[in-house]
């Protein structure tokens, strides 16, 4: 696939890294020659220096025969104009734009027929807000991901001593959580992936990815670790788009406080929020945290625009008694550095955004793509089309499907029914199939599995 990525910032670079290893023809456009030079040093791709929305730059990048343009510069306006130019001048089939300004997103009519030629809108703030909300709803989880419109969730949890399943083989899982369909998708032990088999034994400190119907998630988690008490009090550091949206969602169920250092912004969000307590101050101010009873806070979530402020305030909150702390971290190297240290969960907006973008890029009918373990693995929801003659999966049992190494089918959603996958489960047309890939380099083989043959009409 020939793809032009506009913007070599953190999202553009992450996307180029993900796609360049998958036999795609990638061109990256940015006005910063230094960023492009660094990309070329590490990846097999083309680069063009210039303004991403200028027609002659898009022409140099190969827009006249590109399959897709992905506009992820730091300017919403540049992204939208670039998509419009690509549509009007080059008839580019698929145009994706990152748009962060809520005012644009509130007016969907801008992007309908006759409006701006953007086929897919990606809002990092909305994606990150939803992701954090899921983590707050399941405070014992390391990662929570939705499939099939929320009917099924994939959850990563660290197994602790004392959980009923610790020391038990996976074939015996039904003894400990009877009548609850669940599938262990993968186990990571000391950073190494273990493909789960019937005789695989779960050990303490394993990072276990399991999939189950959403109503059963807490029961399965309780079999892997002792669950903390439910969260009630949440403190958010940062009153930007993410912090404000998060508070607006959470204040309906939780006691929420938000700290914002800018006085003008503090006044703005105090008028926007109905139940949240809005505080003006420094989220890394020890006296302020003490006055606001940080030791009674169940979850402290740092989502300012500054990685260092998020890391330091989260570490301070943890030291002062907050039960669980999360920090939004843009730099990938920082994510790996702080994850599972003093900070319980490091949230990467790039990984949330990349997953959403990949769902629109993958061949075959991939409706959801989640990037896992900082991009090393992937979980995919694919729709099976065709019949036994035109499809490599429809009409076949799971054991008959030639899955790439390190790939497992975890669950199937058939209408409203959630089916945990077994070796003799047969894939039917229009099934939503949820797969786990330990090695994301196998994605092309999975895509080919779900592509319908030419005889299918």
Secondary structure as a PSIPRED ss2 file (coil, helix, strand):
# PSIPRED VFORMAT (PSIPRED V4.0)

   1 X C   1.000  0.000  0.000
   2 X E   0.000  0.000  1.000
   3 X E   0.000  0.000  1.000
   4 X E   0.000  0.000  1.000
   5 X E   0.000  0.000  1.000
   6 X E   0.000  0.000  1.000
   7 X C   1.000  0.000  0.000
   8 X C   1.000  0.000  0.000
   9 X C   1.000  0.000  0.000
  10 X H   0.000  1.000  0.000
  11 X H   0.000  1.000  0.000
  12 X H   0.000  1.000  0.000
  13 X H   0.000  1.000  0.000
  14 X H   0.000  1.000  0.000
  15 X H   0.000  1.000  0.000
  16 X H   0.000  1.000  0.000
  17 X H   0.000  1.000  0.000
  18 X H   0.000  1.000  0.000
  19 X H   0.000  1.000  0.000
  20 X H   0.000  1.000  0.000
  21 X C   1.000  0.000  0.000
  22 X C   1.000  0.000  0.000
  23 X C   1.000  0.000  0.000
  24 X C   1.000  0.000  0.000
  25 X E   0.000  0.000  1.000
  26 X E   0.000  0.000  1.000
  27 X E   0.000  0.000  1.000
  28 X E   0.000  0.000  1.000
  29 X E   0.000  0.000  1.000
  30 X E   0.000  0.000  1.000
  31 X C   1.000  0.000  0.000
  32 X C   1.000  0.000  0.000
  33 X H   0.000  1.000  0.000
  34 X H   0.000  1.000  0.000
  35 X H   0.000  1.000  0.000
  36 X H   0.000  1.000  0.000
  37 X H   0.000  1.000  0.000
  38 X H   0.000  1.000  0.000
  39 X H   0.000  1.000  0.000
  40 X H   0.000  1.000  0.000
  41 X H   0.000  1.000  0.000
  42 X H   0.000  1.000  0.000
  43 X C   1.000  0.000  0.000
  44 X C   1.000  0.000  0.000
  45 X C   1.000  0.000  0.000
  46 X E   0.000  0.000  1.000
  47 X E   0.000  0.000  1.000
  48 X E   0.000  0.000  1.000
  49 X E   0.000  0.000  1.000
  50 X C   1.000  0.000  0.000
  51 X C   1.000  0.000  0.000
  52 X C   1.000  0.000  0.000
  53 X C   1.000  0.000  0.000
  54 X C   1.000  0.000  0.000
  55 X H   0.000  1.000  0.000
  56 X H   0.000  1.000  0.000
  57 X H   0.000  1.000  0.000
  58 X H   0.000  1.000  0.000
  59 X H   0.000  1.000  0.000
  60 X H   0.000  1.000  0.000
  61 X C   1.000  0.000  0.000
  62 X C   1.000  0.000  0.000
  63 X H   0.000  1.000  0.000
  64 X H   0.000  1.000  0.000
  65 X H   0.000  1.000  0.000
  66 X C   1.000  0.000  0.000
  67 X C   1.000  0.000  0.000
  68 X E   0.000  0.000  1.000
  69 X E   0.000  0.000  1.000
  70 X E   0.000  0.000  1.000
  71 X E   0.000  0.000  1.000
  72 X C   1.000  0.000  0.000
  73 X C   1.000  0.000  0.000
  74 X C   1.000  0.000  0.000
  75 X C   1.000  0.000  0.000
  76 X H   0.000  1.000  0.000
  77 X H   0.000  1.000  0.000
  78 X H   0.000  1.000  0.000
  79 X H   0.000  1.000  0.000
  80 X H   0.000  1.000  0.000
  81 X H   0.000  1.000  0.000
  82 X H   0.000  1.000  0.000
  83 X H   0.000  1.000  0.000
  84 X H   0.000  1.000  0.000
  85 X H   0.000  1.000  0.000
  86 X H   0.000  1.000  0.000
  87 X H   0.000  1.000  0.000
  88 X H   0.000  1.000  0.000
  89 X H   0.000  1.000  0.000
  90 X H   0.000  1.000  0.000
  91 X C   1.000  0.000  0.000
  92 X C   1.000  0.000  0.000
  93 X C   1.000  0.000  0.000
  94 X E   0.000  0.000  1.000
  95 X E   0.000  0.000  1.000
  96 X E   0.000  0.000  1.000
  97 X E   0.000  0.000  1.000
  98 X E   0.000  0.000  1.000
  99 X C   1.000  0.000  0.000
 100 X C   1.000  0.000  0.000
 101 X C   1.000  0.000  0.000
 102 X H   0.000  1.000  0.000
 103 X H   0.000  1.000  0.000
 104 X H   0.000  1.000  0.000
 105 X H   0.000  1.000  0.000
 106 X C   1.000  0.000  0.000
 107 X C   1.000  0.000  0.000
 108 X H   0.000  1.000  0.000
 109 X H   0.000  1.000  0.000
 110 X H   0.000  1.000  0.000
 111 X H   0.000  1.000  0.000
 112 X C   1.000  0.000  0.000
 113 X C   1.000  0.000  0.000
 114 X C   1.000  0.000  0.000
 115 X C   1.000  0.000  0.000
 116 X C   1.000  0.000  0.000
 117 X C   1.000  0.000  0.000
 118 X C   1.000  0.000  0.000
 119 X C   1.000  0.000  0.000
 120 X E   0.000  0.000  1.000
 121 X E   0.000  0.000  1.000
 122 X E   0.000  0.000  1.000
 123 X C   1.000  0.000  0.000
 124 X H   0.000  1.000  0.000
 125 X H   0.000  1.000  0.000
 126 X H   0.000  1.000  0.000
 127 X H   0.000  1.000  0.000
 128 X H   0.000  1.000  0.000
 129 X H   0.000  1.000  0.000
 130 X H   0.000  1.000  0.000
 131 X H   0.000  1.000  0.000
 132 X H   0.000  1.000  0.000
 133 X H   0.000  1.000  0.000
 134 X H   0.000  1.000  0.000
 135 X H   0.000  1.000  0.000
 136 X H   0.000  1.000  0.000
 137 X H   0.000  1.000  0.000
 138 X C   1.000  0.000  0.000
 139 X C   1.000  0.000  0.000
 140 X C   1.000  0.000  0.000
 141 X C   1.000  0.000  0.000
 142 X C   1.000  0.000  0.000
 143 X E   0.000  0.000  1.000
 144 X E   0.000  0.000  1.000
 145 X E   0.000  0.000  1.000
 146 X E   0.000  0.000  1.000
 147 X E   0.000  0.000  1.000
 148 X H   0.000  1.000  0.000
 149 X H   0.000  1.000  0.000
 150 X H   0.000  1.000  0.000
 151 X C   1.000  0.000  0.000
 152 X E   0.000  0.000  1.000
 153 X E   0.000  0.000  1.000
 154 X E   0.000  0.000  1.000
 155 X E   0.000  0.000  1.000
 156 X E   0.000  0.000  1.000
 157 X E   0.000  0.000  1.000
 158 X E   0.000  0.000  1.000
 159 X C   1.000  0.000  0.000
 160 X C   1.000  0.000  0.000
 161 X C   1.000  0.000  0.000
 162 X C   1.000  0.000  0.000
 163 X C   1.000  0.000  0.000
 164 X C   1.000  0.000  0.000
 165 X C   1.000  0.000  0.000
 166 X C   1.000  0.000  0.000
 167 X C   1.000  0.000  0.000
 168 X C   1.000  0.000  0.000
 169 X E   0.000  0.000  1.000
 170 X H   0.000  1.000  0.000
 171 X H   0.000  1.000  0.000
 172 X H   0.000  1.000  0.000
 173 X H   0.000  1.000  0.000
 174 X H   0.000  1.000  0.000
 175 X H   0.000  1.000  0.000
 176 X H   0.000  1.000  0.000
 177 X C   1.000  0.000  0.000
 178 X C   1.000  0.000  0.000
 179 X C   1.000  0.000  0.000
 180 X C   1.000  0.000  0.000
 181 X C   1.000  0.000  0.000
 182 X E   0.000  0.000  1.000
 183 X E   0.000  0.000  1.000
 184 X E   0.000  0.000  1.000
 185 X E   0.000  0.000  1.000
 186 X E   0.000  0.000  1.000
 187 X E   0.000  0.000  1.000
 188 X E   0.000  0.000  1.000
 189 X E   0.000  0.000  1.000
 190 X C   1.000  0.000  0.000
 191 X C   1.000  0.000  0.000
 192 X E   0.000  0.000  1.000
 193 X E   0.000  0.000  1.000
 194 X E   0.000  0.000  1.000
 195 X C   1.000  0.000  0.000
 196 X C   1.000  0.000  0.000
 197 X C   1.000  0.000  0.000
 198 X C   1.000  0.000  0.000
 199 X C   1.000  0.000  0.000
 200 X C   1.000  0.000  0.000
 201 X E   0.000  0.000  1.000
 202 X C   1.000  0.000  0.000
 203 X C   1.000  0.000  0.000
 204 X C   1.000  0.000  0.000
 205 X C   1.000  0.000  0.000
 206 X C   1.000  0.000  0.000
 207 X E   0.000  0.000  1.000
 208 X E   0.000  0.000  1.000
 209 X E   0.000  0.000  1.000
 210 X E   0.000  0.000  1.000
 211 X E   0.000  0.000  1.000
 212 X E   0.000  0.000  1.000
 213 X E   0.000  0.000  1.000
 214 X H   0.000  1.000  0.000
 215 X H   0.000  1.000  0.000
 216 X H   0.000  1.000  0.000
 217 X H   0.000  1.000  0.000
 218 X H   0.000  1.000  0.000
 219 X H   0.000  1.000  0.000
 220 X H   0.000  1.000  0.000
 221 X H   0.000  1.000  0.000
 222 X H   0.000  1.000  0.000
 223 X H   0.000  1.000  0.000
 224 X H   0.000  1.000  0.000
 225 X C   1.000  0.000  0.000
 226 X C   1.000  0.000  0.000
 227 X C   1.000  0.000  0.000
 228 X C   1.000  0.000  0.000
 229 X C   1.000  0.000  0.000
 230 X C   1.000  0.000  0.000
 231 X C   1.000  0.000  0.000
 232 X C   1.000  0.000  0.000
 233 X E   0.000  0.000  1.000
 234 X E   0.000  0.000  1.000
 235 X E   0.000  0.000  1.000
 236 X E   0.000  0.000  1.000
 237 X E   0.000  0.000  1.000
 238 X C   1.000  0.000  0.000
 239 X C   1.000  0.000  0.000
 240 X C   1.000  0.000  0.000
 241 X H   0.000  1.000  0.000
 242 X H   0.000  1.000  0.000
 243 X H   0.000  1.000  0.000
 244 X H   0.000  1.000  0.000
 245 X H   0.000  1.000  0.000
 246 X H   0.000  1.000  0.000
 247 X H   0.000  1.000  0.000
 248 X H   0.000  1.000  0.000
 249 X H   0.000  1.000  0.000
 250 X H   0.000  1.000  0.000
 251 X C   1.000  0.000  0.000
 252 X C   1.000  0.000  0.000
 253 X C   1.000  0.000  0.000
 254 X C   1.000  0.000  0.000
 255 X E   0.000  0.000  1.000
 256 X E   0.000  0.000  1.000
 257 X E   0.000  0.000  1.000
 258 X E   0.000  0.000  1.000
 259 X E   0.000  0.000  1.000
 260 X E   0.000  0.000  1.000
 261 X C   1.000  0.000  0.000
 262 X C   1.000  0.000  0.000
 263 X H   0.000  1.000  0.000
 264 X H   0.000  1.000  0.000
 265 X H   0.000  1.000  0.000
 266 X H   0.000  1.000  0.000
 267 X H   0.000  1.000  0.000
 268 X H   0.000  1.000  0.000
 269 X H   0.000  1.000  0.000
 270 X H   0.000  1.000  0.000
 271 X H   0.000  1.000  0.000
 272 X H   0.000  1.000  0.000
 273 X C   1.000  0.000  0.000
 274 X C   1.000  0.000  0.000
 275 X C   1.000  0.000  0.000
 276 X C   1.000  0.000  0.000
 277 X E   0.000  0.000  1.000
 278 X E   0.000  0.000  1.000
 279 X E   0.000  0.000  1.000
 280 X E   0.000  0.000  1.000
 281 X C   1.000  0.000  0.000
 282 X C   1.000  0.000  0.000
 283 X C   1.000  0.000  0.000
 284 X C   1.000  0.000  0.000
 285 X C   1.000  0.000  0.000
 286 X H   0.000  1.000  0.000
 287 X H   0.000  1.000  0.000
 288 X H   0.000  1.000  0.000
 289 X H   0.000  1.000  0.000
 290 X H   0.000  1.000  0.000
 291 X H   0.000  1.000  0.000
 292 X C   1.000  0.000  0.000
 293 X C   1.000  0.000  0.000
 294 X H   0.000  1.000  0.000
 295 X H   0.000  1.000  0.000
 296 X H   0.000  1.000  0.000
 297 X C   1.000  0.000  0.000
 298 X C   1.000  0.000  0.000
 299 X E   0.000  0.000  1.000
 300 X E   0.000  0.000  1.000
 301 X E   0.000  0.000  1.000
 302 X E   0.000  0.000  1.000
 303 X C   1.000  0.000  0.000
 304 X C   1.000  0.000  0.000
 305 X C   1.000  0.000  0.000
 306 X C   1.000  0.000  0.000
 307 X H   0.000  1.000  0.000
 308 X H   0.000  1.000  0.000
 309 X H   0.000  1.000  0.000
 310 X H   0.000  1.000  0.000
 311 X H   0.000  1.000  0.000
 312 X H   0.000  1.000  0.000
 313 X H   0.000  1.000  0.000
 314 X H   0.000  1.000  0.000
 315 X H   0.000  1.000  0.000
 316 X H   0.000  1.000  0.000
 317 X H   0.000  1.000  0.000
 318 X H   0.000  1.000  0.000
 319 X H   0.000  1.000  0.000
 320 X C   1.000  0.000  0.000
 321 X C   1.000  0.000  0.000
 322 X C   1.000  0.000  0.000
 323 X C   1.000  0.000  0.000
 324 X E   0.000  0.000  1.000
 325 X E   0.000  0.000  1.000
 326 X E   0.000  0.000  1.000
 327 X E   0.000  0.000  1.000
 328 X E   0.000  0.000  1.000
 329 X C   1.000  0.000  0.000
 330 X C   1.000  0.000  0.000
 331 X C   1.000  0.000  0.000
 332 X H   0.000  1.000  0.000
 333 X H   0.000  1.000  0.000
 334 X H   0.000  1.000  0.000
 335 X H   0.000  1.000  0.000
 336 X H   0.000  1.000  0.000
 337 X H   0.000  1.000  0.000
 338 X H   0.000  1.000  0.000
 339 X E   0.000  0.000  1.000
 340 X C   1.000  0.000  0.000
 341 X C   1.000  0.000  0.000
 342 X C   1.000  0.000  0.000
 343 X E   0.000  0.000  1.000
 344 X C   1.000  0.000  0.000
 345 X E   0.000  0.000  1.000
 346 X E   0.000  0.000  1.000
 347 X E   0.000  0.000  1.000
 348 X C   1.000  0.000  0.000
 349 X H   0.000  1.000  0.000
 350 X H   0.000  1.000  0.000
 351 X H   0.000  1.000  0.000
 352 X H   0.000  1.000  0.000
 353 X H   0.000  1.000  0.000
 354 X H   0.000  1.000  0.000
 355 X H   0.000  1.000  0.000
 356 X H   0.000  1.000  0.000
 357 X H   0.000  1.000  0.000
 358 X H   0.000  1.000  0.000
 359 X H   0.000  1.000  0.000
 360 X H   0.000  1.000  0.000
 361 X H   0.000  1.000  0.000
 362 X C   1.000  0.000  0.000
 363 X C   1.000  0.000  0.000
 364 X C   1.000  0.000  0.000
 365 X C   1.000  0.000  0.000
 366 X E   0.000  0.000  1.000
 367 X E   0.000  0.000  1.000
 368 X E   0.000  0.000  1.000
 369 X E   0.000  0.000  1.000
 370 X E   0.000  0.000  1.000
 371 X E   0.000  0.000  1.000
 372 X E   0.000  0.000  1.000
 373 X C   1.000  0.000  0.000
 374 X C   1.000  0.000  0.000
 375 X C   1.000  0.000  0.000
 376 X C   1.000  0.000  0.000
 377 X E   0.000  0.000  1.000
 378 X E   0.000  0.000  1.000
 379 X E   0.000  0.000  1.000
 380 X E   0.000  0.000  1.000
 381 X E   0.000  0.000  1.000
 382 X E   0.000  0.000  1.000
 383 X E   0.000  0.000  1.000
 384 X C   1.000  0.000  0.000
 385 X C   1.000  0.000  0.000
 386 X C   1.000  0.000  0.000
 387 X C   1.000  0.000  0.000
 388 X C   1.000  0.000  0.000
 389 X C   1.000  0.000  0.000
 390 X C   1.000  0.000  0.000
 391 X C   1.000  0.000  0.000
 392 X C   1.000  0.000  0.000
 393 X C   1.000  0.000  0.000
 394 X C   1.000  0.000  0.000
 395 X C   1.000  0.000  0.000
 396 X C   1.000  0.000  0.000
 397 X E   0.000  0.000  1.000
 398 X H   0.000  1.000  0.000
 399 X H   0.000  1.000  0.000
 400 X H   0.000  1.000  0.000
 401 X C   1.000  0.000  0.000
 402 X C   1.000  0.000  0.000
 403 X C   1.000  0.000  0.000
 404 X C   1.000  0.000  0.000
 405 X C   1.000  0.000  0.000
 406 X C   1.000  0.000  0.000
 407 X E   0.000  0.000  1.000
 408 X E   0.000  0.000  1.000
 409 X E   0.000  0.000  1.000
 410 X E   0.000  0.000  1.000
 411 X E   0.000  0.000  1.000
 412 X E   0.000  0.000  1.000
 413 X E   0.000  0.000  1.000
 414 X E   0.000  0.000  1.000
 415 X C   1.000  0.000  0.000
 416 X C   1.000  0.000  0.000
 417 X E   0.000  0.000  1.000
 418 X E   0.000  0.000  1.000
 419 X E   0.000  0.000  1.000
 420 X E   0.000  0.000  1.000
 421 X C   1.000  0.000  0.000
 422 X C   1.000  0.000  0.000
 423 X C   1.000  0.000  0.000
 424 X C   1.000  0.000  0.000
 425 X C   1.000  0.000  0.000
 426 X E   0.000  0.000  1.000
 427 X C   1.000  0.000  0.000
 428 X C   1.000  0.000  0.000
 429 X C   1.000  0.000  0.000
 430 X C   1.000  0.000  0.000
 431 X C   1.000  0.000  0.000
 432 X E   0.000  0.000  1.000
 433 X E   0.000  0.000  1.000
 434 X E   0.000  0.000  1.000
 435 X E   0.000  0.000  1.000
 436 X E   0.000  0.000  1.000
 437 X E   0.000  0.000  1.000
 438 X C   1.000  0.000  0.000
 439 X C   1.000  0.000  0.000
 440 X H   0.000  1.000  0.000
 441 X H   0.000  1.000  0.000
 442 X H   0.000  1.000  0.000
 443 X H   0.000  1.000  0.000
 444 X H   0.000  1.000  0.000
 445 X H   0.000  1.000  0.000
 446 X H   0.000  1.000  0.000
 447 X H   0.000  1.000  0.000
 448 X H   0.000  1.000  0.000
 449 X H   0.000  1.000  0.000
 450 X C   1.000  0.000  0.000
 451 X C   1.000  0.000  0.000
 452 X C   1.000  0.000  0.000
 453 X C   1.000  0.000  0.000
 454 X C   1.000  0.000  0.000
 455 X C   1.000  0.000  0.000
 456 X C   1.000  0.000  0.000
 457 X C   1.000  0.000  0.000
